[in-house]
Amino acid sequence: MGQSSSSALDRENSLSDRFSSLSSSGFISSDEFSDEFLINRDYTADIPDECLAYIFQFLGPGDRSRCSLVCKRWLRVDGWSRHRLSLNAKSDIVASLPSLFTRFDSVTRLTLRCSRKSISLSDSALVTVSIRCQNLTRLKLRGCREISDEGMSAFAQNSKNLRKLSCGSCMFGAKALNAVLDYCKNLEELSVKRLRGIHDGAETIGPGAAASSLKMICLKELVNGQSFEPLLVGSKNLKTLKIIHCLGDWDGVLQLIGSQNRNGKEYLNFNNNNSNAKSHSLMEIHLERLQVSDIGLSAISKCTKIENLHIVKTPECSNYGLVCIAEHCKLLRKLHVDGWRTNRIGDEGLVAVAKHCLNLQELVLIGVNATHLSLEAFASNCSKLERLALCGSGTIGDTEIACIAAKCMALKKLCIKGCPISDIAIEALVSGCPSLMKIKVRKCRGVSTEAGEWLREQRGSMVIDLDASEIDGGFEAGVSDGVHEIGMEFPQAVGQVTSTDASASCNGRLALFRSKLGLFASRNLVACTFRRWSNGDGYNGNL
């Protein structure tokens, strides 16, 4: 099984001649000959190698590895057609590298991952990888702590076709990254997470020869992320910037980025007759858990082509910064705001967004005290709004949801979590939001299972995820999950509410549970929780 077409054809002819002679001599019947011929025939021999490789692309890593054990031909086809490879990068893998990359000689995407308790591969092994993988375009390093600046520099010199580099929990630093930026001139994406070698006092990074090709930079959990300032400012074609949980003040860096974009825009306006002129504007910015104030938001508002903006857990940002964003970034399509219960972003900033950003398609508000004023503005002005998430807000109730149900005609996905709504809000969704396909309701104490069942009966095609039984699941837990649970696309519901799922016995047990724990929960846990939040957040206590 698995031979080439010519060898399989010769084999079939020889079998046919042999069984024909036996059949004519009377030693074997024609029926026995036919059965034996079909059993020994290799049907895959007629499939070209290219088609077999295309079939392998639809298999997972495990199934593909098992297929490579079927025969020599399948082993060979799997080897030259496999472009992605993930290895356990322990130190003892060095001896296997030559044979591995002799078999998998077409790898373009490589992942080297080592656990904390193991010793990772060293510089010499990484250099061997760079020599063997001449077609490598994407590299991901995780936990490779034995790789130094010298090893990465040698790797960069041998991997000049590299387009994407992602490194996390490694020990090399600025020297290694500068070598990558100098030698890998086609680098398009750079992701750096918990890089131990970048610390206070480290040399600056960039811009390098790759500054003109970089389109995405992600910095996460760095001690001295400001050392990337030359790279961030010098990357003229940068479209996506993600800065997540990096220490230090970032207002100065964002000001330089904003001023560079403004200077580029003025240059374009001055040379508006030049058809080859290109815009330098960022299109996607993520700011999460950073020391950023309204100064930084005002600076990035000069990037007028921003379409996707995440402002997550930046307690110094207020309505003023959001208004600057709204007035200048009118192409905004996706906005995520996590106010972190600071009550500094509210209706004023949100109304400005609804007034100026008419192309908004996705809105996520977490820990933001929005009211019917801002939500009505979104519903009235943003006719393209398709995805909406409202989480951890004490001011979003039945009135606000009713407003959304009445005016958001294009809304397809709705997530409500930790908000003081009741069955009245669910009933409003029965006749409203005609395009609504998915709804998720979590940690909303006033919503009952019966309301979800009735909504399912009235809107049979709608996917409903309702956890009405989790009365005292914890408001804070609902808010802390944040963007990670909601996601940009609101993941598929796992527990759909149907009219036949819930039974009377279940409702009886729920009622008994409420009666047993209701007094204790309402007088102690919930009261204490809201008393703790009321001073800083201004949440209502009567939810």
C-alpha positions as CSV (number, residue, x, y, z in Angstrom):
1,M,0.0,0.0,0.0
2,G,1.3,3.4,-0.9
3,Q,3.6,2.5,-3.9
4,S,4.1,4.7,-6.9
5,S,1.8,4.4,-9.9
6,S,4.2,2.5,-12.1
7,S,5.2,-0.1,-9.5
8,A,1.5,-0.6,-8.6
9,L,0.6,-1.1,-12.2
10,D,3.3,-3.7,-12.8
11,R,2.3,-5.5,-9.6
12,E,-1.3,-5.6,-10.8
13,N,-0.3,-7.0,-14.2
14,S,1.9,-9.6,-12.7
15,L,-1.0,-10.7,-10.3
16,S,-3.4,-10.7,-13.3
17,D,-1.1,-12.9,-15.4
18,R,-0.5,-15.3,-12.5
19,F,-4.1,-15.7,-11.6
20,S,-5.1,-16.0,-15.2
21,S,-2.8,-19.0,-15.7
22,L,-4.0,-20.6,-12.5
23,S,-7.6,-20.0,-13.5
24,S,-7.1,-21.5,-17.0
25,S,-5.4,-24.6,-15.6
26,G,-8.3,-25.2,-13.2
27,F,-6.4,-24.7,-9.9
28,I,-8.4,-21.6,-9.0
29,S,-11.9,-20.3,-10.0
30,S,-12.5,-16.9,-11.5
31,D,-14.4,-15.7,-8.5
32,E,-11.5,-16.5,-6.2
33,F,-9.2,-14.7,-8.6
34,S,-11.4,-11.5,-8.5
35,D,-11.6,-11.4,-4.7
36,E,-7.8,-11.9,-4.3
37,F,-7.1,-9.2,-6.9
38,L,-9.3,-6.6,-5.1
39,I,-7.9,-7.4,-1.7
40,N,-4.3,-6.9,-2.8
41,R,-4.9,-3.8,-4.9
42,D,-3.5,-0.4,-3.6
43,Y,-6.2,2.2,-4.4
44,T,-4.0,5.1,-3.2
45,A,-1.5,4.3,-5.9
46,D,-3.6,6.2,-8.4
47,I,-3.6,9.4,-6.3
48,P,-0.8,11.8,-7.2
49,D,1.5,12.9,-4.4
50,E,0.2,16.5,-4.6
51,C,-3.4,15.3,-4.0
52,L,-2.3,13.1,-1.1
53,A,-0.4,16.1,0.4
54,Y,-3.5,18.2,0.0
55,I,-5.6,15.6,1.9
56,F,-3.0,15.6,4.7
57,Q,-3.5,19.3,5.3
58,F,-7.0,18.6,6.7
59,L,-5.7,16.2,9.3
60,G,-4.6,17.1,12.9
61,P,-1.0,16.6,14.0
62,G,-1.8,13.2,15.6
63,D,-3.7,11.8,12.7
64,R,-1.1,13.0,10.3
65,S,1.7,11.4,12.3
66,R,-0.2,8.1,12.3
67,C,-0.7,8.4,8.5
68,S,3.1,8.8,8.0
69,L,3.5,5.2,9.5
70,V,1.3,3.6,6.9
71,C,4.0,3.2,4.2
72,K,7.2,4.8,2.9
73,R,5.4,6.8,0.3
74,W,3.1,8.4,2.9
75,L,6.1,9.0,5.1
76,R,7.8,10.8,2.3
77,V,4.8,12.9,1.2
78,D,4.1,13.9,4.8
79,G,7.7,15.0,5.2
80,W,7.9,17.4,2.3
81,S,4.4,18.7,2.6
82,R,4.4,19.6,6.3
83,H,5.0,23.3,6.8
84,R,4.2,23.6,10.5
85,L,6.2,21.9,13.2
86,S,6.1,22.2,17.0
87,L,8.9,20.7,19.1
88,N,9.6,20.1,22.7
89,A,12.7,22.2,22.9
90,K,14.7,20.3,25.6
91,S,18.4,20.2,25.5
92,D,18.5,16.5,24.5
93,I,16.7,17.3,21.2
94,V,20.1,18.4,19.7
95,A,21.0,14.9,18.5
96,S,17.7,14.6,16.6
97,L,17.7,17.9,14.8
98,P,19.6,16.8,11.7
99,S,17.3,13.8,11.1
100,L,14.2,15.8,11.9
101,F,14.9,18.5,9.4
102,T,16.1,16.1,6.8
103,R,12.6,14.6,6.9
104,F,10.7,17.9,7.3
105,D,12.7,20.0,4.9
106,S,9.8,22.3,3.9
107,V,9.0,23.7,7.4
108,T,8.1,27.4,7.3
109,R,6.5,27.7,10.7
110,L,8.4,26.5,13.8
111,T,7.5,26.5,17.5
112,L,10.1,25.7,20.1
113,R,8.6,25.3,23.5
114,C,10.3,24.2,26.8
115,S,8.7,23.8,30.2
116,R,10.0,25.6,33.3
117,K,11.4,22.4,34.9
118,S,13.4,21.4,31.9
119,I,16.7,22.7,30.4
120,S,16.0,24.2,26.9
121,L,18.1,23.9,23.8
122,S,21.2,26.1,23.5
123,D,22.6,28.6,21.0
124,S,24.3,25.8,19.0
125,A,21.0,24.0,18.5
126,L,19.2,27.2,17.4
127,V,22.0,27.8,14.9
128,T,21.5,24.3,13.6
129,V,17.8,25.0,13.2
130,S,18.5,28.1,11.2
131,I,20.9,26.3,8.9
132,R,18.5,23.4,8.3
133,C,15.3,25.4,7.9
134,Q,16.2,27.7,5.0
135,N,12.5,28.3,4.3
136,L,11.6,29.4,7.8
137,T,9.3,32.5,7.9
138,R,7.7,32.2,11.4
139,L,9.3,31.3,14.7
140,K,7.8,31.1,18.1
141,L,10.0,30.7,21.2
142,R,8.6,29.8,24.6
143,G,10.6,29.2,27.7
144,C,13.9,28.8,25.8
145,R,16.0,30.2,28.6
146,E,19.4,28.9,27.4
147,I,19.3,31.0,24.3
148,S,21.5,34.1,24.6
149,D,22.0,37.2,22.6
150,E,24.8,35.6,20.6
151,G,22.6,32.7,19.6
152,M,19.8,34.9,18.5
153,S,22.2,37.1,16.5
154,A,23.6,34.0,14.7
155,F,20.1,32.8,14.0
156,A,19.1,36.1,12.6
157,Q,22.0,36.1,10.2
158,N,20.9,32.7,8.8
159,S,17.1,33.4,8.7
160,K,16.8,36.5,6.6
161,N,13.4,35.5,5.3
162,L,11.8,35.6,8.7
163,R,8.5,37.4,8.7
164,K,7.0,36.7,12.2
165,L,8.9,36.4,15.5
166,S,7.2,35.7,18.8
167,C,9.3,35.2,22.0
168,G,8.2,34.7,25.6
169,S,9.9,33.8,28.8
170,C,13.4,33.9,27.3
171,M,16.6,35.3,28.7
172,F,18.1,37.2,25.7
173,G,17.6,41.0,25.4
174,A,18.0,44.1,23.4
175,K,21.1,43.0,21.5
176,A,19.4,39.9,20.1
177,L,16.3,41.9,19.0
178,N,18.4,44.5,17.4
179,A,20.2,41.8,15.4
180,V,16.8,40.4,14.3
181,L,15.7,43.9,13.2
182,D,18.9,44.4,11.3
183,Y,19.2,41.1,9.4
184,C,15.5,40.1,9.0
185,K,14.5,43.0,6.7
186,N,11.2,41.4,5.8
187,L,10.0,41.1,9.4
188,E,6.2,42.0,9.6
189,E,5.2,40.9,13.1
190,L,7.1,41.1,16.4
191,S,5.6,39.8,19.7
192,V,7.6,40.1,22.9
193,K,6.4,38.7,26.2
194,R,8.2,38.5,29.5
195,L,11.7,38.9,28.0
196,R,14.1,38.7,31.0
197,G,16.9,40.4,29.2
198,I,15.1,43.7,28.8
199,H,15.4,45.5,32.1
200,D,16.0,49.0,33.5
201,G,19.1,50.5,31.9
202,A,19.0,48.2,28.9
203,E,20.0,49.6,25.5
204,T,17.3,50.9,23.2
205,I,15.8,48.7,20.5
206,G,15.3,49.6,16.9
207,P,14.4,50.8,14.5
208,G,16.7,48.7,12.3
209,A,16.3,47.6,8.7
210,A,12.9,45.9,9.5
211,A,11.3,49.2,10.5
212,S,9.9,49.7,7.1
213,S,8.3,46.3,6.9
214,L,6.9,45.9,10.4
215,K,3.1,45.9,10.5
216,M,2.3,44.6,14.0
217,I,4.1,45.0,17.4
218,C,2.9,43.4,20.6
219,L,4.7,44.1,23.9
220,K,3.4,42.3,27.0
221,E,4.5,42.1,30.6
222,L,7.8,43.9,30.2
223,V,9.8,45.7,32.9
224,N,11.3,48.3,30.5
225,G,9.1,48.4,27.5
226,Q,10.0,52.0,26.9
227,S,13.3,50.8,25.4
228,F,11.2,49.9,22.3
229,E,10.5,53.6,21.7
230,P,12.9,54.0,18.7
231,L,11.2,51.0,17.0
232,L,7.7,52.2,17.7
233,V,8.4,55.7,16.4
234,G,10.5,54.5,13.4
235,S,8.1,51.9,12.1
236,K,6.4,53.9,9.4
237,N,4.1,51.2,8.1
238,L,2.9,50.0,11.5
239,K,-0.8,49.1,11.6
240,T,-1.3,47.3,14.9
241,L,0.2,48.2,18.3
242,K,-0.5,46.2,21.4
243,I,1.0,47.3,24.8
244,I,-0.3,45.0,27.6
245,H,0.7,45.1,31.3
246,C,4.1,46.9,30.8
247,L,5.5,48.9,33.6
248,G,6.3,52.6,33.5
249,D,4.7,55.8,32.1
250,W,3.7,55.4,28.5
251,D,2.3,58.9,27.8
252,G,5.7,60.1,26.4
253,V,6.0,57.2,24.0
254,L,2.4,57.7,22.8
255,Q,3.1,61.4,22.3
256,L,6.0,60.6,20.0
257,I,3.9,58.2,18.0
258,G,1.1,60.7,17.7
259,S,3.4,63.5,16.7
260,Q,5.2,61.3,14.1
261,N,1.8,60.5,12.6
262,R,0.8,64.1,12.5
263,N,4.1,65.1,10.8
264,G,3.5,62.3,8.3
265,K,0.0,63.5,7.6
266,E,1.2,67.1,7.1
267,Y,3.8,65.8,4.7
268,L,1.1,63.9,2.8
269,N,-1.1,67.0,2.6
270,F,1.9,69.0,1.3
271,N,2.6,66.4,-1.3
272,N,-1.0,65.6,-2.2
273,N,-0.2,65.4,-5.9
274,N,2.1,62.5,-5.3
275,S,0.2,59.3,-6.1
276,N,2.8,57.1,-4.4
277,A,2.4,58.8,-1.0
278,K,1.3,56.5,1.8
279,S,-0.4,57.1,5.1
280,H,1.5,56.3,8.4
281,S,-1.6,55.9,10.5
282,L,-2.2,53.1,12.9
283,M,-5.4,51.1,12.5
284,E,-5.5,49.1,15.7
285,I,-4.3,50.0,19.2
286,H,-4.6,47.9,22.4
287,L,-3.7,49.6,25.7
288,E,-4.2,47.3,28.7
289,R,-3.2,47.7,32.3
290,L,-0.9,50.6,31.6
291,Q,0.1,53.8,33.2
292,V,-1.6,56.0,30.5
293,S,-3.6,59.1,31.0
294,D,-5.7,61.4,28.9
295,I,-2.4,62.9,27.5
296,G,-1.7,59.5,25.9
297,L,-5.2,59.1,24.5
298,S,-5.1,62.7,23.1
299,A,-1.8,61.8,21.4
300,I,-3.0,58.7,19.7
301,S,-6.2,60.5,18.6
302,K,-3.9,62.0,15.9
303,C,-3.9,58.6,14.3
304,T,-7.1,59.3,12.5
305,K,-7.4,56.0,10.8
306,I,-7.8,53.9,13.9
307,E,-10.6,51.3,13.4
308,N,-10.0,49.1,16.5
309,L,-9.3,50.5,19.9
310,H,-9.0,48.7,23.3
311,I,-8.7,50.8,26.5
312,V,-8.6,48.2,29.2
313,K,-7.9,48.9,32.9
314,T,-6.2,52.2,32.5
315,P,-7.4,54.0,35.6
316,E,-6.0,57.4,34.7
317,C,-8.1,57.7,31.5
318,S,-11.3,59.7,31.6
319,N,-14.0,61.1,29.5
320,Y,-11.7,63.8,28.1
321,G,-9.4,61.4,26.5
322,L,-12.3,59.4,25.0
323,V,-13.8,62.5,23.6
324,C,-10.5,63.3,21.9
325,I,-10.5,59.9,20.4
326,A,-14.1,60.2,19.2
327,E,-13.7,63.6,17.6
328,H,-10.6,62.6,15.5
329,C,-11.0,58.9,14.9
330,K,-14.2,58.8,13.1
331,L,-13.5,55.5,11.3
332,L,-13.7,53.6,14.5
333,R,-15.4,50.2,14.1
334,K,-14.5,48.3,17.3
335,L,-14.3,49.9,20.8
336,H,-13.5,48.0,24.0
337,V,-13.5,50.0,27.3
338,D,-12.8,48.4,30.7
339,G,-13.3,51.2,33.2
340,W,-12.0,49.0,36.1
341,R,-14.8,50.4,38.3
342,T,-13.1,53.8,38.5
343,N,-16.1,55.7,37.3
344,R,-14.0,58.1,35.2
345,I,-15.5,57.1,31.9
346,G,-19.2,57.5,31.5
347,D,-21.9,59.0,29.4
348,E,-20.0,62.1,28.4
349,G,-17.3,60.1,26.6
350,L,-19.6,57.5,25.2
351,V,-22.1,60.0,23.8
352,A,-19.2,61.6,21.9
353,V,-18.2,58.3,20.5
354,A,-21.9,57.6,19.4
355,K,-22.0,61.1,17.8
356,H,-18.8,61.0,15.8
357,C,-18.1,57.2,15.2
358,L,-21.1,56.3,13.0
359,N,-19.4,53.1,11.6
360,L,-19.1,51.4,15.0
361,Q,-19.9,47.7,14.7
362,E,-18.6,46.3,18.0
363,L,-18.9,47.9,21.5
364,V,-17.7,46.3,24.8
365,L,-18.2,48.2,28.0
366,I,-16.9,46.6,31.3
367,G,-17.1,48.4,34.6
368,V,-18.4,51.5,32.9
369,N,-21.5,53.3,34.4
370,A,-23.3,53.9,31.2
371,T,-27.0,55.0,31.3
372,H,-29.9,55.2,28.8
373,L,-28.5,58.6,27.6
374,S,-25.3,57.0,26.0
375,L,-27.0,53.7,25.0
376,E,-29.8,55.6,23.3
377,A,-27.2,57.6,21.4
378,F,-25.5,54.4,20.2
379,A,-28.8,52.9,19.3
380,S,-29.9,56.0,17.3
381,N,-26.6,56.9,15.6
382,C,-24.7,53.7,15.1
383,S,-27.0,51.8,12.7
384,K,-24.2,49.3,11.9
385,L,-23.8,48.1,15.5
386,E,-23.8,44.3,15.4
387,R,-22.0,43.2,18.7
388,L,-22.6,44.6,22.1
389,A,-21.4,43.6,25.5
390,L,-22.4,45.3,28.8
391,C,-20.6,43.9,31.9
392,G,-20.3,44.9,35.5
393,S,-22.3,48.1,35.4
394,G,-24.6,49.1,38.2
395,T,-26.5,51.7,36.0
396,I,-27.6,49.4,33.1
397,G,-31.1,48.1,33.9
398,D,-34.3,47.3,32.2
399,T,-34.8,50.8,30.7
400,E,-31.4,50.7,29.0
401,I,-32.0,47.2,27.6
402,A,-35.5,48.2,26.4
403,C,-33.9,51.1,24.5
404,I,-31.4,48.8,22.8
405,A,-34.2,46.3,21.9
406,A,-36.3,49.1,20.3
407,K,-33.6,50.8,18.2
408,C,-30.7,48.4,17.5
409,M,-32.0,46.9,14.3
410,A,-28.7,45.5,13.2
411,L,-27.6,43.9,16.5
412,K,-26.7,40.2,16.1
413,K,-24.9,39.3,19.4
414,L,-25.6,40.6,22.9
415,C,-23.8,39.9,26.1
416,I,-25.1,41.1,29.5
417,K,-23.1,40.3,32.6
418,G,-23.3,41.5,36.2
419,C,-26.0,44.1,35.4
420,P,-29.2,44.8,37.5
421,I,-31.7,43.7,34.8
422,S,-34.8,41.6,35.4
423,D,-37.2,39.5,33.3
424,I,-38.6,42.8,31.9
425,A,-35.4,43.3,30.0
426,I,-35.6,39.8,28.6
427,E,-39.2,40.3,27.5
428,A,-38.2,43.5,25.7
429,L,-35.8,41.5,23.5
430,V,-38.7,39.2,22.3
431,S,-40.1,41.9,20.0
432,G,-36.9,43.9,19.5
433,C,-33.6,43.5,17.8
434,P,-34.9,41.5,14.8
435,S,-31.4,40.5,13.7
436,L,-30.4,39.1,17.1
437,M,-28.9,35.6,16.8
438,K,-27.0,35.1,20.1
439,I,-27.6,36.4,23.6
440,K,-25.6,35.6,26.8
441,V,-26.8,36.6,30.2
442,R,-24.6,36.0,33.2
443,K,-24.6,37.0,36.9
444,C,-27.8,38.9,36.5
445,R,-29.7,38.2,39.7
446,G,-33.1,39.5,38.5
447,V,-33.4,37.2,35.5
448,S,-35.1,33.9,35.9
449,T,-34.9,30.6,34.0
450,E,-38.6,31.0,33.0
451,A,-37.8,34.2,31.1
452,G,-35.1,32.5,29.2
453,E,-37.4,29.6,28.3
454,W,-40.1,32.0,27.1
455,L,-37.5,33.9,25.0
456,R,-36.5,30.7,23.4
457,E,-40.1,29.8,22.6
458,Q,-40.7,33.2,21.0
459,R,-37.3,33.3,19.1
460,G,-36.7,29.7,18.3
461,S,-33.6,30.3,16.1
462,M,-31.8,32.3,18.8
463,V,-28.9,30.8,20.7
464,I,-29.4,31.6,24.4
465,D,-26.8,31.2,27.2
466,L,-28.5,31.9,30.5
467,D,-27.2,31.1,34.0
468,A,-30.1,32.3,36.1
469,S,-29.4,29.7,38.8
470,E,-26.1,31.4,39.7
471,I,-27.7,34.0,41.9
472,D,-24.8,34.6,44.2
473,G,-22.1,33.7,41.8
474,G,-20.3,37.0,42.6
475,F,-20.6,40.3,40.9
476,E,-16.8,40.8,41.1
477,A,-16.1,37.5,39.5
478,G,-18.3,38.5,36.6
479,V,-16.4,41.7,36.1
480,S,-12.9,40.3,36.6
481,D,-13.3,37.8,33.7
482,G,-13.4,40.9,31.5
483,V,-12.6,40.9,27.9
484,H,-11.2,37.3,28.0
485,E,-14.6,35.7,28.4
486,I,-16.5,38.1,26.2
487,G,-14.0,38.0,23.3
488,M,-14.4,40.0,20.1
489,E,-16.8,37.6,18.6
490,F,-18.6,36.3,21.8
491,P,-18.0,32.6,21.7
492,Q,-20.6,30.0,20.9
493,A,-22.9,29.3,23.8
494,V,-22.4,26.0,25.5
495,G,-25.6,25.8,27.4
496,Q,-28.6,26.7,25.3
497,V,-31.9,27.3,27.0
498,T,-34.7,25.3,25.5
499,S,-38.3,24.9,26.4
500,T,-37.8,21.2,27.1
501,D,-34.6,21.2,29.1
502,A,-35.8,22.7,32.4
503,S,-38.2,20.7,34.5
504,A,-40.4,21.4,37.5
505,S,-38.1,19.4,39.8
506,C,-35.2,21.6,38.8
507,N,-37.3,24.7,39.6
508,G,-38.3,23.2,42.9
509,R,-34.7,22.6,43.9
510,L,-33.7,26.1,42.8
511,A,-36.5,27.6,44.9
512,L,-35.4,25.5,48.0
513,F,-31.9,26.6,47.5
514,R,-33.0,30.3,47.3
515,S,-35.1,29.9,50.5
516,K,-32.2,28.3,52.4
517,L,-29.5,30.7,51.4
518,G,-31.4,33.9,50.5
519,L,-31.5,35.4,54.0
520,F,-27.8,34.8,54.6
521,A,-26.7,35.9,51.2
522,S,-28.8,39.1,51.0
523,R,-27.9,40.3,54.5
524,N,-24.3,39.5,54.6
525,L,-22.4,38.7,51.4
526,V,-24.1,41.0,49.0
527,A,-24.5,43.8,51.5
528,C,-20.8,43.7,52.5
529,T,-19.7,43.5,48.9
530,F,-21.7,46.6,47.7
531,R,-20.7,48.5,50.8
532,R,-17.1,47.9,49.9
533,W,-17.7,49.1,46.3
534,S,-20.0,52.0,47.0
535,N,-17.3,54.4,48.1
536,G,-15.1,54.2,45.0
537,D,-17.5,53.1,42.3
538,G,-20.9,54.6,43.0
539,Y,-22.8,51.4,42.4
540,N,-26.4,51.2,43.7
541,G,-27.1,48.9,46.5
542,N,-30.6,48.0,45.7
543,L,-30.0,45.6,42.8
